[in-house]
Structure formats: structure tokens, C-alpha cells
Amino acid sequence: MAPGQAGPKVGEEILVIPSEKINHPLHYGGDVPHEAIKCITANQLNFVLGNAVKYIFRAGKKGSANDELDDLRKARWYLDWEIRSREQEAGDK
């Protein structure tokens, strides 16, 4: 607990979440130099492309083959969105 913060009240439950689940979840790559968020920001990707990269990075890291396929399908959905958006912009010019 940080200095100056009040502690829990009597009878109050304390929820403890390991920091790696918040700051560096394993299915996001963990604490590695090529963590998805670091690559996304370094390449200044927009929200849509950033999400596609995020799902590609974490595919296969959550356990089941279904989870892996779901992540790859989500990545494809975001890529399809970006492609449609750019095609519409090109058609408007």
C-alpha cells in the first residue's frame, strides 16, 4: 500500500491480483522486449491495426486451440475492417 493511503476497513476483503496479470499478462507476451503494446506504439499503429497485431501476438498463448483460432479470427476481423476503411477512403478521392 502506498504511503498516505487508508488501509482496508475491519471485515473488508482485500483483493490481491498478481502484477503480472495486470502489467504483463502471459497471453500478451509477458515482460519481453517484443511485447505487443511496445511494438504497436513503436510503430505508431492506429487502434484497428494495433488490435490486429495484439491478437496475432497472443494467439496460442491462452491454452486451447479454440482460443488460438478465436484470436486469429479477431485479428482477421480487424484487418478486414482496416482494408474496407482504406478502400472506402480511396474510392472517395
Buried (B, 14 or more C-beta within 10 A) or exposed (E): EEEEEEEEEEEEEEEEEEEEEEEBBEBBBEEEEEBBBEBBEEEEBEEBBBBBBBBBBBBBBBEEEEBBEBBBEBBEBBBEBBEEEEEEEEEEE
